[in-house]
Amino acid sequence: MLQVLQGTAKLAKDRVYLDWNATTPLRPEARAAMVAAWDLAGNPSSVHTEGRQARRIVEDARAAVAGALGADSRNVVFTSGGTEANVLALTPGLVRKPGVPARRLIVSAVEHASVLAGGRFAAGDLQVLGVDRDGVVKPDELRVLLAGGEPVLVSVMLANNETGALQPIPELAGIVHDAGGLLHVDAVQALGKISIDIKLLQADLLSISAHKIGGPKGIGALVLANGVAGLDPLLRGGGQELGRRAGTENVPGIAGFGAAVTAAMASLDGMKRVEKLRQRLEAGLRQSSNGLVFAQDVPRLPNTVLFGAPGLRAETAVIGFDLEGIAVSSGSACSSGKVQPSHVLEAMGFGPELTQGAVRLSLGWSTTEADVDRCLEAWRKLSGTLLKHSDETQLERF
Ligand code: PLP
């Protein structure tokens, strides 16, 4: 409690945090920007001095976000996070001028749940695009799905949250544009880990989220390319965000996002160090069991390892690691108290033994070699038990 009051967002000393794809610790720059913003009284829509001070904070952050993505500031729409950005993007009627508004939606099978749900498209207008054994979208399958239909919005993520696999976005964008469609890219996991340029990607819409890059939770953005129109606001009323999202802006959240994105861009080079640590982790995992690292032969995020082994039960492993002081996560999802197999691994063609048995280890800017070694030590200690006993009773043991 005292720690919270004192405002220390540092990770506990006796713990090793390897769940950076779930969320990241707040960067000190983000904290400082938020604290300063909390002390501002004005509403950014007010014309007086106090209002203009708040407006300045919002617009500076908007410029920072736009700059990080090679986008124009006026094309950045702040939202409550990546989920809202995705749902806002998946709008029937979006158009890439001078094209025709999209009436159908195609999403890849490995998307985040907020994309798989289809946004505001009717279920009958949604098609799912398969992936190969490494979780990469098949361009030929996309061509087939696009052939001869109505104009389409396609949504494919830049980096997968479970495997870290990167999609060939510029190639997919070319295919989509040739067919007169638009491409939305969920870049929530990629931001801060690899460099992103909306023009180089040729994406029409990009979703991002602050809490994956050391910013606060509950703030994100949808970023549009020039020439994209027809966005249907989720929240109507006030004219904020150029009429694309009504409601007084979350000024402290936006300030924290802006500071986090600036710090993340300045330290992007540090991801090379993180990648080396990931390689060390993978080598150690391979040495100590006959497991496999998913998507290991395709371009991947520098920080992510999704690891599976026959007999491993993810939920048991997560608890085991936790008791050893290490925070990791499972590839499978937990809903209503029941662990669901990973839809990502299912789409990659793996059976139940692996879809329920994958553990995700994701590293970040403050991860150290000692953290990796402690994780490997824990794995060596746990793996004998975890791999031998894979039944439900194992859960009670921990
Ligand atoms: N998209 C991807 C790929 C994610 O990994 C996440 C969060 O885990 C989201 C979207 C949702 O972002 P937020 O938590 O900001 O709603």
Residues whose N, C-alpha, C, O or C-beta is under 5 A from the ligand:
A	BS01	PLP	N21 A22 G81 G82 T83 E84 H112 A159 N161 D186 V188 Q189 S209 G220
